[in-house]
Structure formats: structure tokens, C-alpha cells
Amino acid sequence: MTNFDRGNKKWTSLMLPEHLTMLKEWKKEQNYIKRTELDEYQLEDFQMIMSQALTTHEPVLITTWNNGEFFTTEGLLQDVDPYHDECLLQSSLVNKRIQLSAICDIRLCDDFL
């Protein structure tokens, strides 16, 4: 005779909705990643890579941080607007505006591979 365990199903009747929301919040806090602070040398490197990508039309790989998560986007850098704190990146599907303050890392795709 085998014993079939129902997993979490047997405990859901004992859990209140407040408990479920608290568990979801706790899980979100556990997965939260803090943003790394950039020093002036890294910012200078980012500026050099951006200017090189603009002049040579090489594809770049940009890593951004938003609400505890990192996102990576690849494409051609079309324009950098420091007054509006954004850059325009043309990917294969759409043109995307990225805030310069959200950028954590930028690399030329040739350097990345």
C-alpha cells in the first residue's frame, strides 16, 4: 500500500489569506537584489563604451536594475540624451528608451562573447 502525499494541498485549509500575503512578501524580500553603487571610474568607462558604440555602430549589451531585478538588453545605441537622463537603444524588435541612472553595466557585444 502506497502513501500519496498531497504536498501543500493538505495545509491550505489551515492558512488564512493574511498568511499567504505575508509569505509572498517574505519570498519577494528574500529574492530582492540591492543595486550596486558605481564609482566614477566605472561611469567613465560606461561613457567611453557609449561613445565608441555611437561612432562605430557596434551592438552593446546593457544591464539595468529596476525594483530589485536585473534586466539585460542587447541592441544598437542610437542616441544618448544626458539632459533627459536616457539613451535610445534599437533592439531587433523595438526602440527602447533606457534611463542612464538605471544602467549597472554596459559592454560591447564583441567584448562580451
BELCORGI-V752415 format. One record per residue. N is the residue number from 1. RES is the residue in three letters. PHI is phi in radians with two decimals (NA if undefined). Layout:
n/res/phi
N/RES/PHI
N/RES/PHI
This chain:
n/res/phi
1/MET/NA
2/THR/-1.77
3/ASN/-1.83
4/PHE/-1.66
5/ASP/-1.49
6/ARG/-1.57
7/GLY/1.15
8/ASN/-1.34
9/LYS/-1.04
10/LYS/-1.28
11/TRP/-1.77
12/THR/-1.15
13/SER/-1.23
14/LEU/-1.57
15/MET/-1.67
16/LEU/-1.46
17/PRO/-1.02
18/GLU/-1.13
19/HIS/-1.14
20/LEU/-1.12
21/THR/-1.16
22/MET/-1.16
23/LEU/-1.15
24/LYS/-1.13
25/GLU/-1.12
26/TRP/-1.10
27/LYS/-1.13
28/LYS/-1.13
29/GLU/-1.15
30/GLN/-1.19
31/ASN/-1.59
32/TYR/-1.24
33/ILE/-1.95
34/LYS/-1.32
35/ARG/-1.34
36/THR/-1.42
37/GLU/-1.43
38/LEU/-1.69
39/ASP/-1.63
40/GLU/-1.18
41/TYR/-1.23
42/GLN/-1.16
43/LEU/-1.11
44/GLU/-1.16
45/ASP/-1.09
46/PHE/-1.04
47/GLN/-1.13
48/MET/-1.16
49/ILE/-1.15
50/MET/-1.12
51/SER/-1.18
52/GLN/-1.16
53/ALA/-1.17
54/LEU/-1.21
55/THR/-1.38
56/THR/-1.71
57/HIS/0.99
58/GLU/-1.57
59/PRO/-1.24
60/VAL/-2.14
61/LEU/-2.06
62/ILE/-1.92
63/THR/-1.87
64/THR/-2.08
65/TRP/-2.06
66/ASN/-2.61
67/ASN/0.89
68/GLY/1.44
69/GLU/-2.27
70/PHE/-1.77
71/PHE/-2.18
72/THR/-2.06
73/THR/-2.30
74/GLU/-2.04
75/GLY/3.00
76/LEU/-1.69
77/LEU/-1.38
78/GLN/-1.62
79/ASP/-2.72
80/VAL/-2.18
81/ASP/-2.07
82/PRO/-1.22
83/TYR/-1.26
84/HIS/-1.76
85/ASP/0.98
86/GLU/-2.67
87/CYS/-2.29
88/LEU/-1.85
89/LEU/-2.07
90/GLN/-1.70
91/SER/-1.67
92/SER/-1.18
93/LEU/-1.77
94/VAL/-2.47
95/ASN/-1.56
96/LYS/-2.20
97/ARG/-1.65
98/ILE/-2.12
99/GLN/-1.24
100/LEU/-1.16
101/SER/-1.26
102/ALA/-1.58
103/ILE/-1.32
104/CYS/-1.81
105/ASP/-2.74
106/ILE/-2.46
107/ARG/-2.45
108/LEU/-1.27
109/CYS/-1.11
110/ASP/-1.17
111/ASP/-1.22
112/PHE/-1.27
113/LEU/-1.40
